[in-house]
Structure formats: C-alpha cells, structure tokens
Amino acid sequence: MRERTWLNWAMHVGFYLLLAASALRLVSRHGMVAQSVTSLAVCGLLASAYAVGVVLWDRLGRRRLVWLGCVAAIWLGLVVLAPSFSWCAVPLLFVCLRLLNARGVAVAAAGLTLVVIAAQIKIAQEVDLSLVLAPIGVAAMTAVVFGELRHESAARQSLIDDLISARETLAESRHRTGVLEERERLAREIHDTLAQGLTSMGILLQAADRVWEGDPELARAHLRRAARAAAENLEEARRFVRDLQPAGLVGASLPEALARLCASAGDGTGPPVGFRVAGEQYPLEPEAQAALLRVAQAALANVRDHSGAARAMVTLSYLDGEVTLDVFDDGTGFARPAPAPGRGYGLRAMRERLARVDGVLAVESVVGEGTAIAATVPAGRQREAVEAR
C-alpha cells in the first residue's frame, strides 16, 4: 500500500509544534527551575528519538516497532515530569495507526487516552467530566479519520493492481490472438497455393507415368505442365520467405546481404553500385536488419528504374546507439517525392516499414544533382546484451 507522504509529514510537523508549545507552556508557568530543566532535557531526547525514526524510516524495517516503543516510553516519562506534554499523544497515535494492526491500535489508543486524561486531571485546577470526554473524543475522531484514510488508500491500491493485472492479461490475450491469426493466414496461403500446386504436380506426374509407353507426346506435355507448376510453386515459396525473412539474410549477416545486393544491382540492368561499411559492426535485431535490407532493395530498384544515374553508392554505418543505411545516386533527382508509376513500394512504404522497428527515413534530392536516402534504426537491446557480456 502506498502511504500518503503529505499526511505523514503533516503529522511529523504537528508533533514538533505540540512539543514546542508544551515546552513554552512549561517555561512560562514554572520558570527555569530544576524540574523544568529536567523536563526540557527529556523533551530534547524525545525530539531526537522521534527524528531518528523520521530520517531512518525506510532503513528501520521491522525495527520500527522497537523505535515506537522507545519513543512512547520517553514520552510517558516526560508526561510524568510535565503533564502539559500529554497532547503529543495525537501524532503518536497516528504512528501507531501506521505500524500496528487493528487490535494493537485499539490497545495503543486506549493507553494514550488514559495517559492524556490522567495528565489533564493532574494539571486542572477544577476537575470536571470534560477532562475525560475531550481526550476520548479526540482519540476516537483521530482513529476513525486515519483508519478511513488507510482503508481508502488500500482500496485504491487494490484497484490499481487489478487494472495493471487486467492490462497485462489483455496484452497477452492480444498477442495470442495475433499469433493465431497469423498462423491461420499462413495456413490458408499454404493450402491455397503450395499444397494445391504440389497436388497438381503429383497428379500430372502420375498421369505422365501411366502414358509414358503408349503416348510419349502426352507424357511430355504432362511433364512440361508439372515443370511449370513447380516453377510457380517455387515463386510462391520465395514469396513466403520474403514475407517472413528476407532470403538474403538467411545464413548471412546484414553487411554480407547488402554486399550481394549491390553486386547484383550492377549486373547490366542498372548503374554500378558500390558498397562500404563504416564503424565497428555489432549485432542488430532481425526485424531491424530485415527493414534495412528491404529499404535498400526498394531504393536501388528506384535508382535502376527512375533515376538515370551513372553510379550509386550504399553505405552502412554502425554508430553509437543506431545504424544508418545511406543510398546515394547521381541521377536526375526530383523536386518532391512522388510515387513511382506502376510500383507499389515507394518512400511511404519505406517509412512505414522502418516505423515498425522505431526507425526513420530521411530523403534529400536536388533536380540534376541526384538523390540521397538515409534510413536509421536504433541499435536496441542486441547491442546492450553484447556490451554486457
């Protein structure tokens, strides 16, 4: 249960104010006689003992009850010497409410109230019923108010704990639902494409086997159809690999995959593409690697199809806390980013892909001077784990 800090400090201040008021009353009524000096010395001891508990509250732990017992004993001795200090019982009752259970609070409240009543009767010039009823009323109101605050705080904390638990349960449920939906989607895709294609291939091969001797031409036709089905299914399989993980990253690091991509980009269908790595390499999360490779593929495709560039350069930079991929070409450039005609993967798609891994995309282009694209992703937990080792 979280305690009300402001209320605790209010009670601490109240304790010292009551202590000071009682000391002033003692001096003003009796002067600095021997008993007053002794009482003031015990008052200083009580103030010091109480301050120890306030300052070392967290460190005391289970020894708080011992501290409370010492403070109560010093206060009781002080009240015997000077009954005017009895009203310090109110903040002491508050401390009891913080530390004791219900039965302990009842016993402490009764004991403190009796001490206050006895002290008031001792210093009163005329004894009447108010000297008994007033302390009882103050003690009852104090216990009820603080008890209600404690109950309200416990109920609020319980509600907060329930909300946190419900949020975690909801997040876990959403995660499970997302996993199941993705599995169902992949199952449907595989059933409607790969499974059907493999079934068709099996039927065609069986048909070719049956007519192999009697009608070779028909058998060869079945085989050609089976080959086409195999090629189509191979393309489907590649599409699945691209959706789940870029094929270039299978068994290779991100720099290796980018190097192969740049080498294949200058195969005669586009400008030559250079590649270099800057900084000391460190592991990057798979999702971030896939995002950077996809961005490089899309950027180089745009260079090949639309830039009219004579050359291009790809730079992978490992910086402190982030990895940056720069793609520069010396092509025609453009005044403002525009979607490429007939293509479904443009700058907007690059930004969306990077956003999934908390990355950003920056584009600079000048007409006649070329285009520079910079994709940046945070290093994330992978580098922290490596540095920790």
N, C-alpha and C positions, 0 to 999 in steps of 0.2 A: 504494500500500500504506500503511495506517495504521501509524504507529510506536507502539511501546509506551512511552508517556510515562513511566510509573513506572520502567521499566528504564533509560531514558536518564538520568533524574535520579539513580538509584542509582549509575550509573557516574560521573556528574559528582561526586557526593559522595565516592565511593570515590577518585577521582583526587586531590581535595584532602586527604583523610585520609592517603593514601600520601605525598603531597608534604609534609604537616606532619610525619608520622612520620619521614621521611627527613631532614628539616631538624633535628629534635630529636636524632636519632642522630648527625648530623654535629657538632652543637654539643657534645653530651655526650662525644664521643670525642676531638675535636680542639680544642675551645675556640674562642674568637673570634680565631683567627689570621687572617692576611691572606687565605689561600686559602679559609677558611671564610666570611669576609665576602664575597669574590667569588662563591662558590657560592650564598650566600643571596641576593645581588643577582640572579644569573641565575635562581634559584628564583622570586623575585618577578616577574621578567619572564615566566617560563613561566606562572605563575598568572594574570597579567594577560592574556597572549595567549590562554590557554585560555578565560578568562571572556568575552573578546570574541566568540569563536565561539559560546559558550552563549547569550549575550544576543542576538546578531545572526544566529542560525542561519537564520531564515526569509529575512532580507534578503540574506544572502551568496549564496544560489543556487548558481550554478556556481563561484563563487569559494571554495566550501568546501574544494576540493582545495588551493588556494593556502594557505588558512588551516591546513589539516592539515600541509602541508609545512613551514610556518614553525614550528608547534608542535613537530613532530618534530625539526627542526634545532636548536631551542633546547634541547629535552630531551637530544638527543645531546651537545651541548656541555656541559650540566650533568652528564651521566653521566661524561664525560671528567674534569671537575673533581672530582666527588664520586660514585663508583660506587654509593653507597647509594641514590641516586635511581633506580636501574635498574628497581625494581618498579612504577614508574608506567607501565611498558610495558603492563600488563594493560588499564587503561581506554583507553589509546591504541589498542590492538588492537581494542577494541570500536568506537571511532570509525572505524577502517579498515573494519570489517565493515559499518558503515552507509553508507560512501561509495564503496567500491571494489567492482569485480566480483570474480569468483572468482579469476582469475589475479592481480589486484592484491592481494587478501587473502593469497594464498599467499606472494607476494614480501614483503609487509609483515610477515607473521607470522615468516617465516624471518629477516628482518633484525632485527626486535625481539628475537627469541630469541637470536640471536648476540650482540647487544649486552648482553643480560642475562647470558649465560654469561660473556662476557669480563669484565663488571663484577664478577661473583661470584668469579671466579678471582683477580681483582686484589686484592680485599679479604680473601680467605680466607687464614687462617694455614697451612692444610694443604689441598692440592688433592686431591680425590678425584672419582670418577665421578658422585656425586650432584649436584655442581655443574653438570654437563652435563645429566643426565637430568631433574632437577627443573624447570628452565625449559622444557625441551621438553614435559614432561608438562602443565605449567600452560598453555602456549600451545596444545597440542593440545586439551585439555578446553575451554578458553575458546572456541576457534574452532568446535568441534563443537556446544557448547551454544548459542552465539549464532547459528550457522548454522541449527540446527534451529528455533530460535525464529523466525528470519526466514522460513524455509520455511513454518512453520505459519501465521504471520501472512499470508503471501502466499496460501496455500491458503484461509484463512478469508475474506480479502477477495474472492478469486475466486468463492467460494461465494455471498457476499453480492451481488456484481454479477450473478451468474446468477439469483439469486432475484428481484432487482429487475427484471431484464430479463424473466423469466418472468411476474412480476406485471403489468408493463406490457403484455406480449403478451396475457395473459388478459383484461385490462381492454379492450383494443382489440377482441379477439375477441367479448367480450360485447356491446360497443357495436355491432359489425357485425351480430351475431345479433339484437339488439333492433331495429335499423333494418330488417333483412329481415323480421322477424316483423310489424312494424308495416305495412310495405308490403304483405305478404301479406294482413293483416287488412283493410286498406283496399281492396285489390283484390277480396277476397271480398264486402265490403259493397257496393262499386260494382256488381259483377257481379250480385249477388242483388237489388239494389234499383233503382238508377238505370238500369243497362243494360237490365234486364228491362222496366222501365217505359217507357223510350224505345222499345224494340222493340214493345211493345204499342201505344203511341201511333201508331207508324208503320203498323202493321197496320190499326188502326181507321181512320186517315185514308185509307189506300189503299182500304179497303172502302167508306168513305163516298163516295170519288171514283167508284168503279165503279157505285154505285147512285144517284148524285145525280140523274140524269134520270128513271130508271124508278121509283124508290121514295123520294121525298123524306123521308118519315117515318123510314124505316130509316136513311137517311143522317144525319138529325139525331140519331137515337139513337146512332149511331156517334160523332158529333162530341161529344155530351154525355159519353159514356164516355171519349173521348180527353181532354176537359177535366178530368174527374175524375182521370184518370191523371196529367195534367200537374200538378194541384194536389198530388196525393200525392207526386210526384217532387220538386216544389218544396220540400215539407216535409222530405223526405229530404235534399235538398241543404242546406237550412238546418241540419239536424241535424249534417251533416258539418262545416259552418262553425263551429257551436258547439263541436264536439269539438276542432277544430284551433285555432281562434282565435275569441274572441267577435266576433260580427258588429259590435257597437258600436265595436270598436277598429279596424276596417278603415278606414283613411284618417282616423282621428281620434285625438286624444290621450286619455289616461285622464280628465282633468277634463271634456273635452267629452262623452265617452261617459257619464260619471256624470251630467252635467247633463241629457242627453237622457233617461236612465233615470228620474231624479227627476221630470222634467216629465211623462213618460208614466205614471208611477205614480199621479199625482193626476188621472186622466182621468175620474173619476166612479165608478170601481170601488173606490177606496180613499181614505184620507185624503190631503190635500195634503202634498207632501214638499218641503222646502226643501233647498237645496244651497249650500255655500260651500267655498272653498279657502283654506287658511291656509299661510303660508310661501312662500318663493321656489321656484317649480317647477324641477325638473331631471329629466332622462331616467331612466326606470326600465326594468328588463329586461322584455321582452314577457311572460315567464311570470308575473312578479310582477303586472304590470298585469292580465293575464287573471284571476289569482286574486282580486285585489281587486274587479274588476268582477263576477265570479261570486258572491262573498260578498255584495256589495251587492244583486244581483238576488235572492238567496235571502233575505236579511234583509228586504228590502222586501216580498217575497211573504208572509213570515210576518206582517209588520205588517198587510198588507192582509187576510189570511185569518183571523188569530187574535188580534190584539192589541185590537181595538175602539178603536183610538186615534183622536183627533180631528186630530192632526197628527204629522208626523215630520220629522226633520232629519238630513241626511247631511253630514259634514264630512271633507274630505280634507286632511290636514296633512303638509306636507313638512318634516321635522325633520332634525337633524344625524345622518346615518347611517341613517335609517329613515323610512318613510312609513306613516302611520296613517290608517285609514278608520274613522270613528265613525258608527254608525247609532243614533239615539235616537228613541223614541216615547213618548207619554204615555198608553199604553194600560193594560190591566188588570195587566200583569206576571204573574209566576209565582213560586212558591216555589222550584222547582228546574227545570232544563232538562228537557224531555220531548219525545220525538219527536212531530212533528205527524202526526195521523191521516191516512192516505191519501197522505202525501207521502214521497218518497224522498230529500229533500235537507234535512237538519237541521243542528244545531250540530256533530254529529260529522263530517258530510261537509265542513262549512266548515273545521274544524280539519285534516282530512286534506288538503284542497286547499292550505291555507296551509303545511302541513308540507313539501310538495313544493318550496316556494321558501324554506324556512327561516323561515317566518313563524309567528306565534302568534295565538290568538284569546282575548279576554277577554270575559266576559259578566257584567253586573250587572243584577239585576231585583228589584224590590220590588212585592209584591202591591198593586195600586191606585195605584201611582206610575209605572209604565212600565218600559221595558227599554232598556238601552244595550249595544251590541255594539261592540267595538274590535278591528279586525284590523290587525296590524302586520307589515310585511315589511322586511328590510334593504335599504338603498339599493343595495348590491352594487357591481359593477365599472363600471356605467354612469356613476355619478356620479364615480368616481375618474378615468375617462377624460376626462370633461368638464372637471374641475378641472385635469387635467394639461395640457389644451390652453390 
